[in-house]
Amino acid sequence: MSFDSHFRSSVLLIIRVDQLIGGGSYNILVVEDTILLAQHYAAVLEAAGMQVEIVSDPMQLLDVLPEFNPDLILMDIYMPGCTGVEASQIIRQHIAYCNLPIVYLSTESALERQLEALRVGGDDFLHKTISDEHLVEAIRIRAKRFRALAMLMNRDGLTGLFNHINLKLLLEREISQTLRRDSPLSFVMLDIDHFKLVNDQYGHPVGDQVIKSLARLLSQRLRSGDIAARYGGEEFAVILPDTPAEAAKTLIDGLRQEFAKVSYVHEDGEFTSTFSAGISTSPPYQEMESLIAAADGALYQAKHNGRNRVDLESNTD
């Protein structure tokens, strides 16, 4: 691909991402120990259509972050117990939040101190004298940019599903919430059967159609709280919160039957495809890697047992 073609493709992708994120509501986390001031910021941002959560004690940040899932943190620098700079350093130690925008809103006017605050974890610095109108616009611009970059980084380019890296971050979060709620979580590994033969016989563009077809089926048929990802190649993964093993098997087996009915057209006629799946459930598994390994083992068993089937791993049979 030439440089011009690559550049045009990149521009079109950025435009499409901008269309997808649109002007939707952004989640803004306000960290400010002066309650009246925090409530003022919240009222201004909410009037502009944003969702706002207030944290008056920065030591509570790590408890709020996974539940609220902010697009941006608006934070004071000088707070008792833990400064905004110290809080930023703590946030940046967690991989899930290493790119989350942190905007300081403070009366600090010394340039050196502002630069130091940015150096250790912040992304921007706004003075508390900023007008409400300019505050809203500054926050909206940064939150929208974060959403766009997150979509480009977290999504698989071919299918639009979450990618491998983001899947693991989401699975860690779901396991943690499952243990807190004492509810079951099922994890599914899916693999398109004989996919290499599809590529070899019909070509990679047709193979891509099969991959996109399964991704579309997962996106359309899974429940709102479920999470689908492209694990790699012809492999997919699905996170099913609050779902015991047998219910997960029923759900995925229904998708398997539906996928097997889809026809793909090529120059020599039509063909259909199938997938195999393996399912593991927490409990008993409480670690991400063991949950993935168990589902992968069940997938291998499904392949070994003839393909085009869904198997539970042995501890959930």
C-alpha positions as a Python dict, from the first residue, in 0.01 Angstrom:
ca = {
    (1, 'M'): (0, 0, 0),
    (2, 'S'): (139, 344, -96),
    (3, 'F'): (186, 621, 161),
    (4, 'D'): (-104, 820, 8),
    (5, 'S'): (-337, 520, 23),
    (6, 'H'): (-235, 443, 381),
    (7, 'F'): (-284, 808, 478),
    (8, 'R'): (-631, 821, 318),
    (9, 'S'): (-729, 497, 495),
    (10, 'S'): (-613, 638, 829),
    (11, 'V'): (-808, 960, 775),
    (12, 'L'): (-1124, 768, 684),
    (13, 'L'): (-1084, 551, 995),
    (14, 'I'): (-1049, 857, 1218),
    (15, 'I'): (-1356, 1017, 1057),
    (16, 'R'): (-1556, 697, 1110),
    (17, 'V'): (-1450, 678, 1475),
    (18, 'D'): (-1554, 1041, 1519),
    (19, 'Q'): (-1895, 956, 1372),
    (20, 'L'): (-1934, 655, 1600),
    (21, 'I'): (-1856, 838, 1923),
    (22, 'G'): (-2068, 1135, 1814),
    (23, 'G'): (-2163, 1383, 2083),
    (24, 'G'): (-2272, 1130, 2340),
    (25, 'S'): (-2265, 1168, 2714),
    (26, 'Y'): (-1921, 1156, 2875),
    (27, 'N'): (-1845, 1027, 3225),
    (28, 'I'): (-1650, 1288, 3421),
    (29, 'L'): (-1503, 1213, 3764),
    (30, 'V'): (-1462, 1531, 3971),
    (31, 'V'): (-1206, 1501, 4252),
    (32, 'E'): (-1241, 1808, 4473),
    (33, 'D'): (-1245, 1836, 4853),
    (34, 'T'): (-1446, 2162, 4858),
    (35, 'I'): (-1798, 2024, 4828),
    (36, 'L'): (-1970, 2342, 4710),
    (37, 'L'): (-1711, 2386, 4435),
    (38, 'A'): (-1740, 2021, 4331),
    (39, 'Q'): (-2119, 2053, 4316),
    (40, 'H'): (-2085, 2363, 4099),
    (41, 'Y'): (-1860, 2180, 3850),
    (42, 'A'): (-2101, 1887, 3850),
    (43, 'A'): (-2401, 2111, 3781),
    (44, 'V'): (-2222, 2286, 3494),
    (45, 'L'): (-2106, 1963, 3330),
    (46, 'E'): (-2440, 1785, 3382),
    (47, 'A'): (-2620, 2080, 3222),
    (48, 'A'): (-2398, 2014, 2918),
    (49, 'G'): (-2519, 1652, 2904),
    (50, 'M'): (-2234, 1481, 3089),
    (51, 'Q'): (-2256, 1224, 3368),
    (52, 'V'): (-2065, 1335, 3678),
    (53, 'E'): (-1944, 1154, 3989),
    (54, 'I'): (-1792, 1351, 4278),
    (55, 'V'): (-1510, 1219, 4496),
    (56, 'S'): (-1415, 1444, 4788),
    (57, 'D'): (-1150, 1208, 4928),
    (58, 'P'): (-882, 1111, 4670),
    (59, 'M'): (-808, 796, 4871),
    (60, 'Q'): (-1144, 660, 4747),
    (61, 'L'): (-1047, 696, 4381),
    (62, 'L'): (-949, 335, 4317),
    (63, 'D'): (-1284, 216, 4453),
    (64, 'V'): (-1483, 450, 4229),
    (65, 'L'): (-1286, 415, 3903),
    (66, 'P'): (-1391, 61, 3800),
    (67, 'E'): (-1758, 124, 3878),
    (68, 'F'): (-1793, 468, 3714),
    (69, 'N'): (-1551, 408, 3422),
    (70, 'P'): (-1478, 778, 3355),
    (71, 'D'): (-1372, 935, 3026),
    (72, 'L'): (-1180, 1202, 3217),
    (73, 'I'): (-1077, 1298, 3571),
    (74, 'L'): (-1107, 1663, 3670),
    (75, 'M'): (-897, 1702, 3984),
    (76, 'D'): (-782, 1966, 4228),
    (77, 'I'): (-412, 1962, 4315),
    (78, 'Y'): (-415, 2069, 4678),
    (79, 'M'): (-627, 1840, 4897),
    (80, 'P'): (-573, 1718, 5254),
    (81, 'G'): (-435, 1367, 5303),
    (82, 'C'): (-339, 1310, 4940),
    (83, 'T'): (-260, 1573, 4678),
    (84, 'G'): (-389, 1552, 4324),
    (85, 'V'): (-35, 1490, 4202),
    (86, 'E'): (6, 1195, 4439),
    (87, 'A'): (-334, 1060, 4336),
    (88, 'S'): (-232, 1083, 3970),
    (89, 'Q'): (83, 882, 4038),
    (90, 'I'): (-127, 609, 4203),
    (91, 'I'): (-375, 603, 3914),
    (92, 'R'): (-97, 572, 3655),
    (93, 'Q'): (33, 255, 3822),
    (94, 'H'): (-279, 71, 3700),
    (95, 'I'): (-261, -34, 3334),
    (96, 'A'): (-635, 15, 3282),
    (97, 'Y'): (-598, 388, 3357),
    (98, 'C'): (-256, 467, 3210),
    (99, 'N'): (-416, 666, 2923),
    (100, 'L'): (-714, 810, 3111),
    (101, 'P'): (-705, 1193, 3081),
    (102, 'I'): (-633, 1371, 3409),
    (103, 'V'): (-699, 1745, 3401),
    (104, 'Y'): (-593, 1953, 3700),
    (105, 'L'): (-820, 2240, 3799),
    (106, 'S'): (-640, 2457, 4053),
    (107, 'T'): (-543, 2807, 4161),
    (108, 'E'): (-175, 2715, 4121),
    (109, 'S'): (-13, 2980, 3900),
    (110, 'A'): (357, 2891, 3929),
    (111, 'L'): (464, 2748, 3593),
    (112, 'E'): (727, 2516, 3742),
    (113, 'R'): (474, 2356, 3977),
    (114, 'Q'): (226, 2318, 3693),
    (115, 'L'): (488, 2146, 3477),
    (116, 'E'): (586, 1916, 3764),
    (117, 'A'): (222, 1819, 3813),
    (118, 'L'): (197, 1733, 3444),
    (119, 'R'): (529, 1552, 3447),
    (120, 'V'): (420, 1295, 3704),
    (121, 'G'): (81, 1200, 3563),
    (122, 'G'): (-145, 1485, 3457),
    (123, 'D'): (-241, 1571, 3100),
    (124, 'D'): (-353, 1931, 3124),
    (125, 'F'): (-383, 2223, 3364),
    (126, 'L'): (-681, 2459, 3390),
    (127, 'H'): (-704, 2753, 3628),
    (128, 'K'): (-1006, 2775, 3858),
    (129, 'T'): (-1088, 3117, 3713),
    (130, 'I'): (-1188, 2951, 3384),
    (131, 'S'): (-1542, 3034, 3273),
    (132, 'D'): (-1810, 2767, 3287),
    (133, 'E'): (-1847, 2779, 2908),
    (134, 'H'): (-1476, 2726, 2847),
    (135, 'L'): (-1459, 2454, 3113),
    (136, 'V'): (-1733, 2257, 2939),
    (137, 'E'): (-1566, 2291, 2600),
    (138, 'A'): (-1221, 2199, 2735),
    (139, 'I'): (-1358, 1888, 2905),
    (140, 'R'): (-1567, 1784, 2605),
    (141, 'I'): (-1271, 1811, 2365),
    (142, 'R'): (-1043, 1600, 2584),
    (143, 'A'): (-1308, 1339, 2668),
    (144, 'K'): (-1404, 1300, 2303),
    (145, 'R'): (-1040, 1255, 2202),
    (146, 'F'): (-995, 990, 2471),
    (147, 'R'): (-1304, 802, 2351),
    (148, 'A'): (-1175, 808, 1993),
    (149, 'L'): (-827, 685, 2086),
    (150, 'A'): (-970, 421, 2318),
    (151, 'M'): (-1191, 289, 2039),
    (152, 'L'): (-894, 268, 1801),
    (153, 'M'): (-673, 101, 2062),
    (154, 'N'): (-927, -134, 2221),
    (155, 'R'): (-1111, -261, 1915),
    (156, 'D'): (-1018, -520, 1657),
    (157, 'G'): (-983, -355, 1317),
    (158, 'L'): (-1164, -624, 1117),
    (159, 'T'): (-1461, -699, 1342),
    (160, 'G'): (-1505, -396, 1567),
    (161, 'L'): (-1510, -626, 1871),
    (162, 'F'): (-1280, -575, 2168),
    (163, 'N'): (-925, -691, 2104),
    (164, 'H'): (-718, -944, 2299),
    (165, 'I'): (-556, -692, 2535),
    (166, 'N'): (-879, -518, 2628),
    (167, 'L'): (-1053, -852, 2673),
    (168, 'K'): (-811, -939, 2951),
    (169, 'L'): (-864, -604, 3123),
    (170, 'L'): (-1240, -651, 3106),
    (171, 'L'): (-1218, -1012, 3225),
    (172, 'E'): (-1010, -910, 3528),
    (173, 'R'): (-1272, -648, 3613),
    (174, 'E'): (-1562, -892, 3572),
    (175, 'I'): (-1393, -1159, 3785),
    (176, 'S'): (-1338, -903, 4061),
    (177, 'Q'): (-1703, -793, 4049),
    (178, 'T'): (-1820, -1156, 4039),
    (179, 'L'): (-1627, -1239, 4356),
    (180, 'R'): (-1773, -933, 4529),
    (181, 'R'): (-2129, -1018, 4426),
    (182, 'D'): (-2084, -1392, 4486),
    (183, 'S'): (-2242, -1466, 4147),
    (184, 'P'): (-2133, -1700, 3864),
    (185, 'L'): (-1931, -1583, 3564),
    (186, 'S'): (-1888, -1793, 3251),
    (187, 'F'): (-1608, -1750, 2998),
    (188, 'V'): (-1627, -1889, 2645),
    (189, 'M'): (-1357, -1963, 2388),
    (190, 'L'): (-1486, -2008, 2030),
    (191, 'D'): (-1291, -2124, 1726),
    (192, 'I'): (-1414, -2140, 1365),
    (193, 'D'): (-1380, -2500, 1246),
    (194, 'H'): (-1140, -2582, 959),
    (195, 'F'): (-1076, -2212, 905),
    (196, 'K'): (-740, -2269, 735),
    (197, 'L'): (-921, -2473, 469),
    (198, 'V'): (-1160, -2182, 413),
    (199, 'N'): (-868, -1947, 350),
    (200, 'D'): (-684, -2198, 134),
    (201, 'Q'): (-984, -2294, -76),
    (202, 'Y'): (-1176, -1967, -107),
    (203, 'G'): (-914, -1701, -30),
    (204, 'H'): (-854, -1464, 260),
    (205, 'P'): (-1122, -1209, 161),
    (206, 'V'): (-1386, -1483, 192),
    (207, 'G'): (-1225, -1594, 519),
    (208, 'D'): (-1263, -1238, 644),
    (209, 'Q'): (-1633, -1254, 556),
    (210, 'V'): (-1672, -1562, 776),
    (211, 'I'): (-1492, -1392, 1066),
    (212, 'K'): (-1704, -1078, 1032),
    (213, 'S'): (-2019, -1287, 1010),
    (214, 'L'): (-1949, -1455, 1345),
    (215, 'A'): (-1856, -1120, 1500),
    (216, 'R'): (-2183, -970, 1377),
    (217, 'L'): (-2381, -1263, 1518),
    (218, 'L'): (-2216, -1222, 1858),
    (219, 'S'): (-2281, -847, 1858),
    (220, 'Q'): (-2647, -886, 1765),
    (221, 'R'): (-2746, -1190, 1971),
    (222, 'L'): (-2557, -1156, 2299),
    (223, 'R'): (-2723, -978, 2592),
    (224, 'S'): (-2645, -618, 2678),
    (225, 'G'): (-2413, -704, 2968),
    (226, 'D'): (-2217, -970, 2778),
    (227, 'I'): (-1876, -894, 2626),
    (228, 'A'): (-1744, -1036, 2298),
    (229, 'A'): (-1387, -1007, 2172),
    (230, 'R'): (-1170, -1131, 1892),
    (231, 'Y'): (-905, -1333, 2070),
    (232, 'G'): (-686, -1374, 1763),
    (233, 'G'): (-714, -1514, 1410),
    (234, 'E'): (-1031, -1724, 1393),
    (235, 'E'): (-1065, -1738, 1774),
    (236, 'F'): (-1320, -1539, 1971),
    (237, 'A'): (-1394, -1502, 2342),
    (238, 'V'): (-1713, -1415, 2528),
    (239, 'I'): (-1759, -1301, 2889),
    (240, 'L'): (-2100, -1387, 3036),
    (241, 'P'): (-2155, -1216, 3375),
    (242, 'D'): (-2412, -1361, 3617),
    (243, 'T'): (-2437, -1675, 3404),
    (244, 'P'): (-2392, -2032, 3534),
    (245, 'A'): (-2235, -2300, 3315),
    (246, 'E'): (-2550, -2467, 3184),
    (247, 'A'): (-2715, -2137, 3094),
    (248, 'A'): (-2397, -2032, 2914),
    (249, 'K'): (-2394, -2359, 2721),
    (250, 'T'): (-2757, -2313, 2615),
    (251, 'L'): (-2687, -1957, 2497),
    (252, 'I'): (-2372, -2042, 2301),
    (253, 'D'): (-2521, -2358, 2153),
    (254, 'G'): (-2807, -2151, 2014),
    (255, 'L'): (-2554, -1919, 1850),
    (256, 'R'): (-2367, -2222, 1713),
    (257, 'Q'): (-2680, -2351, 1543),
    (258, 'E'): (-2760, -2009, 1400),
    (259, 'F'): (-2405, -1957, 1269),
    (260, 'A'): (-2412, -2295, 1092),
    (261, 'K'): (-2707, -2176, 879),
    (262, 'V'): (-2524, -1874, 733),
    (263, 'S'): (-2424, -1918, 366),
    (264, 'Y'): (-2118, -1760, 205),
    (265, 'V'): (-2103, -1696, -168),
    (266, 'H'): (-1789, -1743, -378),
    (267, 'E'): (-1722, -1782, -748),
    (268, 'D'): (-1778, -2159, -739),
    (269, 'G'): (-2098, -2154, -537),
    (270, 'E'): (-2187, -2139, -167),
    (271, 'F'): (-2064, -2294, 155),
    (272, 'T'): (-2140, -2282, 529),
    (273, 'S'): (-1913, -2278, 832),
    (274, 'T'): (-1931, -2393, 1196),
    (275, 'F'): (-1758, -2318, 1523),
    (276, 'S'): (-1660, -2512, 1833),
    (277, 'A'): (-1666, -2365, 2183),
    (278, 'G'): (-1540, -2438, 2533),
    (279, 'I'): (-1682, -2291, 2852),
    (280, 'S'): (-1536, -2243, 3200),
    (281, 'T'): (-1709, -2086, 3498),
    (282, 'S'): (-1615, -1898, 3814),
    (283, 'P'): (-1643, -2036, 4074),
    (284, 'P'): (-1436, -2247, 4112),
    (285, 'Y'): (-1185, -2040, 3913),
    (286, 'Q'): (-1089, -1707, 4070),
    (287, 'E'): (-786, -1615, 3858),
    (288, 'M'): (-809, -1488, 3501),
    (289, 'E'): (-540, -1715, 3358),
    (290, 'S'): (-688, -2031, 3510),
    (291, 'L'): (-1036, -1938, 3381),
    (292, 'I'): (-897, -1885, 3029),
    (293, 'A'): (-693, -2206, 3042),
    (294, 'A'): (-997, -2408, 3151),
    (295, 'A'): (-1210, -2269, 2866),
    (296, 'D'): (-928, -2336, 2621),
    (297, 'G'): (-909, -2695, 2745),
    (298, 'A'): (-1283, -2737, 2694),
    (299, 'L'): (-1248, -2594, 2343),
    (300, 'Y'): (-976, -2848, 2266),
    (301, 'Q'): (-1208, -3122, 2392),
    (302, 'A'): (-1491, -2996, 2167),
    (303, 'K'): (-1255, -3008, 1869),
    (304, 'H'): (-1139, -3356, 1966),
    (305, 'N'): (-1500, -3474, 1999),
    (306, 'G'): (-1583, -3389, 1639),
    (307, 'R'): (-1616, -3008, 1621),
    (308, 'N'): (-1935, -2803, 1572),
    (309, 'R'): (-2023, -2846, 1940),
    (310, 'V'): (-2007, -2670, 2278),
    (311, 'D'): (-1832, -2841, 2571),
    (312, 'L'): (-1812, -2747, 2938),
    (313, 'E'): (-1478, -2789, 3107),
    (314, 'S'): (-1461, -3091, 3339),
    (315, 'N'): (-1507, -2907, 3671),
    (316, 'T'): (-1847, -2774, 3560),
    (317, 'D'): (-1990, -3092, 3402),
}
